[in-house]
Amino acid sequence: MLTEGTGLELEQVAGMVMNPWNGTWALSTSTEVNYIAYFSKVSLADRLQQKQQLGLNSKAADLASA
């Protein structure tokens, strides 16, 4: 994903549809054509903690499968 290493975490993706009669936009469940994404900024401390947890979880899984 383009946001790798930026500290951004994807929160939600929503489709958008336009009403050509009045020129307004509305949210939709379909992301086939027009869509928007909502990201939040994750602190460096939180990212390091997540990486540490992933490392511990993968080591635990390795030990469990041995």
PANU-835833 format. One line per field, with one value per atom (N, C-alpha, C): atom name; chain; x, y, z; residue number from 1; residue in three letters. Coordinates in Angstrom, 3 decimals, padded with zeros to 6 digits. Each point is the difference from the previous one (the first is absolute). Example, Ala and Ser with C-alpha at 12.3 -4.5 7.8 and 13.67 -1.06 7.14 Angstrom:
# PANU-835833
atom = (N:CA:C:N:CA:C)
mol = (A:A:A:A:A:A)
px = (013.190:-000.890:000.900:-000.350:000.820:-000.770)
py = (-005.690:001.190:001.200:001.050:001.190:001.090)
pz = (007.800:000.000:000.000:-000.720:000.060:000.730)
seq = (1:1:1:2:2:2)
type = (ALA:ALA:ALA:SER:SER:SER)
//
This chain:
# PANU-835833
atom = (N:CA:C:N:CA:C:N:CA:C:N:CA:C:N:CA:C:N:CA:C:N:CA:C:N:CA:C:N:CA:C:N:CA:C:N:CA:C:N:CA:C:N:CA:C:N:CA:C:N:CA:C:N:CA:C:N:CA:C:N:CA:C:N:CA:C:N:CA:C:N:CA:C:N:CA:C:N:CA:C:N:CA:C:N:CA:C:N:CA:C:N:CA:C:N:CA:C:N:CA:C:N:CA:C:N:CA:C:N:CA:C:N:CA:C:N:CA:C:N:CA:C:N:CA:C:N:CA:C:N:CA:C:N:CA:C:N:CA:C:N:CA:C:N:CA:C:N:CA:C:N:CA:C:N:CA:C:N:CA:C:N:CA:C:N:CA:C:N:CA:C:N:CA:C:N:CA:C:N:CA:C:N:CA:C:N:CA:C:N:CA:C:N:CA:C:N:CA:C:N:CA:C:N:CA:C:N:CA:C:N:CA:C:N:CA:C:N:CA:C:N:CA:C:N:CA:C:N:CA:C)
mol = (A:A:A:A:A:A:A:A:A:A:A:A:A:A:A:A:A:A:A:A:A:A:A:A:A:A:A:A:A:A:A:A:A:A:A:A:A:A:A:A:A:A:A:A:A:A:A:A:A:A:A:A:A:A:A:A:A:A:A:A:A:A:A:A:A:A:A:A:A:A:A:A:A:A:A:A:A:A:A:A:A:A:A:A:A:A:A:A:A:A:A:A:A:A:A:A:A:A:A:A:A:A:A:A:A:A:A:A:A:A:A:A:A:A:A:A:A:A:A:A:A:A:A:A:A:A:A:A:A:A:A:A:A:A:A:A:A:A:A:A:A:A:A:A:A:A:A:A:A:A:A:A:A:A:A:A:A:A:A:A:A:A:A:A:A:A:A:A:A:A:A:A:A:A:A:A:A:A:A:A:A:A:A:A:A:A:A:A:A:A:A:A:A:A:A:A:A:A)
px = (000.842:-000.842:000.889:-000.470:000.771:000.315:-000.712:000.190:001.015:000.629:000.977:001.122:000.337:001.080:-000.366:-001.256:-000.415:-000.627:-000.337:-000.676:-001.496:-000.523:-001.440:-000.633:-001.157:-000.727:-001.381:-000.336:-001.294:-001.122:-000.947:-001.148:-001.238:-000.235:-001.229:000.139:-000.635:-000.112:-001.487:-000.436:-001.412:-000.111:-001.023:-000.287:-000.725:000.010:-000.722:-000.785:-001.206:-000.839:-000.476:-000.102:-000.453:-001.414:-000.788:-001.336:000.119:-000.106:000.198:-001.096:-001.135:-001.110:000.228:000.643:000.225:001.479:000.891:001.426:000.542:-000.750:000.460:000.629:000.824:000.661:-000.519:000.004:-000.412:000.903:000.140:000.791:-000.752:000.749:-000.557:000.854:-000.513:000.790:000.835:-000.296:000.725:001.242:001.148:001.264:000.524:-000.870:000.419:000.515:-000.565:000.391:000.598:-000.817:000.448:000.033:001.096:000.082:000.929:-000.146:000.867:000.519:001.122:000.582:000.274:-000.191:000.218:001.144:001.036:001.173:000.165:000.660:000.391:001.504:000.585:001.440:000.301:000.889:000.385:001.342:000.115:001.239:001.133:001.215:001.171:000.051:-000.330:000.009:-000.998:-001.182:-001.007:000.456:000.652:000.496:001.073:000.906:001.043:-000.605:-001.002:-000.670:-000.689:-000.655:-000.655:001.016:001.155:001.035:000.540:000.175:000.487:-001.009:-001.277:-001.041:-000.052:000.142:-000.003:001.195:001.151:001.186:-000.171:-000.581:-000.226:-001.029:-001.045:-001.036:000.547:000.854:000.544:000.973:000.764:000.911:-000.796:-001.102:-000.845:-000.606:-000.406:-000.577:001.058:001.236:001.080:000.256:-000.007:000.238:-001.152:-001.216:-001.169:-000.016:000.496:-000.043:001.191:000.995:001.195:-000.252)
py = (-001.176:001.176:001.241:001.053:001.237:000.631:-000.366:000.640:-000.716:-001.066:-000.724:000.922:-000.065:000.800:001.442:000.371:001.387:000.217:-001.090:000.134:000.183:-000.221:000.115:-001.382:-000.069:-001.260:000.169:-000.901:000.080:-000.280:000.909:-000.151:-000.461:000.609:-000.314:000.395:-000.770:000.335:000.033:001.033:000.124:000.420:-000.502:000.424:001.332:000.648:001.262:-000.030:000.495:000.100:001.436:000.415:001.367:-000.017:000.924:000.201:001.072:-000.383:000.984:001.058:-000.248:000.949:001.228:-000.215:001.160:000.226:-000.855:000.184:-000.340:-000.775:-000.358:-001.388:-000.231:-001.290:-000.657:-001.337:-000.748:-001.225:-000.481:-001.202:-001.233:-001.008:-001.234:-001.171:-001.211:-001.188:-000.463:000.475:-000.404:000.867:-000.656:000.724:-000.264:-000.383:-000.366:001.190:001.187:001.133:001.119:000.623:001.115:-000.449:000.314:-000.373:000.947:-000.008:000.781:-000.929:000.369:-000.790:000.918:-000.543:000.744:-000.666:000.772:-000.504:000.744:-000.656:000.683:-000.127:000.990:000.021:-000.785:-000.982:-000.831:000.521:000.156:000.529:-001.009:000.503:-000.857:-001.024:000.409:-000.926:-001.140:000.326:-001.036:-000.951:000.537:-000.860:-000.947:000.498:-000.864:-001.087:000.361:-000.978:-001.068:000.397:-000.962:-000.952:000.522:-000.849:-000.981:000.467:-000.880:-001.100:000.343:-000.997:-001.013:000.468:-000.922:-000.941:000.530:-000.835:-001.041:000.396:-000.940:-001.054:000.424:-000.938:-001.015:000.436:-000.942:-000.967:000.472:-000.893:-001.022:000.444:-000.909:-001.057:000.401:-000.947:-001.004:000.464:-000.903:-001.029:000.449:-000.923:-000.996:000.461:-000.875:-001.067:000.324:-000.976:-000.959:000.269:-000.857:-001.245)
pz = (000.000:000.000:000.000:-000.544:-000.100:001.347:001.035:001.295:000.887:-000.500:000.819:000.430:001.280:000.540:000.289:-000.181:000.221:001.365:000.697:001.276:-000.140:-001.202:-000.211:000.059:000.632:000.129:-000.627:-000.917:-000.680:000.991:000.071:000.888:-000.763:-001.171:-000.727:-001.466:-000.873:-001.415:-000.323:-000.703:-000.365:-001.461:-000.638:-001.364:000.004:-001.150:-000.143:-001.306:000.067:-001.199:-000.162:-001.247:-000.282:-000.547:000.468:-000.540:-001.075:-001.279:-001.075:-000.072:000.619:-000.071:000.864:001.158:000.856:000.336:-000.544:000.172:001.381:000.764:001.343:000.009:001.005:000.184:001.270:000.010:001.189:000.142:001.228:000.245:-000.463:-000.410:-000.525:000.481:-000.114:000.325:-001.180:-001.199:-001.203:-000.188:-000.111:-000.235:-001.410:-000.909:-001.352:-000.819:000.180:-000.833:000.851:000.817:000.839:001.456:000.677:001.408:000.748:001.318:000.872:001.085:000.577:001.085:001.175:001.185:001.241:000.753:000.297:000.703:001.313:000.953:001.226:000.161:000.648:000.223:001.272:-000.128:001.133:000.512:001.311:000.556:-000.182:000.010:-000.137:001.123:001.213:001.142:-000.215:-000.515:-000.260:-001.100:-001.050:-001.081:000.505:000.839:000.564:000.873:000.786:000.850:-000.844:-001.095:-000.878:-000.610:-000.431:-000.584:001.024:001.229:001.052:000.283:000.044:000.242:-001.130:-001.239:-001.136:000.082:000.390:000.146:001.074:001.133:001.092:-000.396:-000.700:-000.426:-000.993:-000.927:-000.979:000.674:001.001:000.726:000.800:000.621:000.766:-000.921:-001.198:-000.948:-000.445:-000.202:-000.385:001.080:001.271:001.108:000.138:-000.211:000.136:-001.084:-001.172:-001.097:000.044:000.847:000.074:000.811)
seq = (1:1:1:2:2:2:3:3:3:4:4:4:5:5:5:6:6:6:7:7:7:8:8:8:9:9:9:10:10:10:11:11:11:12:12:12:13:13:13:14:14:14:15:15:15:16:16:16:17:17:17:18:18:18:19:19:19:20:20:20:21:21:21:22:22:22:23:23:23:24:24:24:25:25:25:26:26:26:27:27:27:28:28:28:29:29:29:30:30:30:31:31:31:32:32:32:33:33:33:34:34:34:35:35:35:36:36:36:37:37:37:38:38:38:39:39:39:40:40:40:41:41:41:42:42:42:43:43:43:44:44:44:45:45:45:46:46:46:47:47:47:48:48:48:49:49:49:50:50:50:51:51:51:52:52:52:53:53:53:54:54:54:55:55:55:56:56:56:57:57:57:58:58:58:59:59:59:60:60:60:61:61:61:62:62:62:63:63:63:64:64:64:65:65:65:66:66:66)
type = (MET:MET:MET:LEU:LEU:LEU:THR:THR:THR:GLU:GLU:GLU:GLY:GLY:GLY:THR:THR:THR:GLY:GLY:GLY:LEU:LEU:LEU:GLU:GLU:GLU:LEU:LEU:LEU:GLU:GLU:GLU:GLN:GLN:GLN:VAL:VAL:VAL:ALA:ALA:ALA:GLY:GLY:GLY:MET:MET:MET:VAL:VAL:VAL:MET:MET:MET:ASN:ASN:ASN:PRO:PRO:PRO:TRP:TRP:TRP:ASN:ASN:ASN:GLY:GLY:GLY:THR:THR:THR:TRP:TRP:TRP:ALA:ALA:ALA:LEU:LEU:LEU:SER:SER:SER:THR:THR:THR:SER:SER:SER:THR:THR:THR:GLU:GLU:GLU:VAL:VAL:VAL:ASN:ASN:ASN:TYR:TYR:TYR:ILE:ILE:ILE:ALA:ALA:ALA:TYR:TYR:TYR:PHE:PHE:PHE:SER:SER:SER:LYS:LYS:LYS:VAL:VAL:VAL:SER:SER:SER:LEU:LEU:LEU:ALA:ALA:ALA:ASP:ASP:ASP:ARG:ARG:ARG:LEU:LEU:LEU:GLN:GLN:GLN:GLN:GLN:GLN:LYS:LYS:LYS:GLN:GLN:GLN:GLN:GLN:GLN:LEU:LEU:LEU:GLY:GLY:GLY:LEU:LEU:LEU:ASN:ASN:ASN:SER:SER:SER:LYS:LYS:LYS:ALA:ALA:ALA:ALA:ALA:ALA:ASP:ASP:ASP:LEU:LEU:LEU:ALA:ALA:ALA:SER:SER:SER:ALA:ALA:ALA)
//
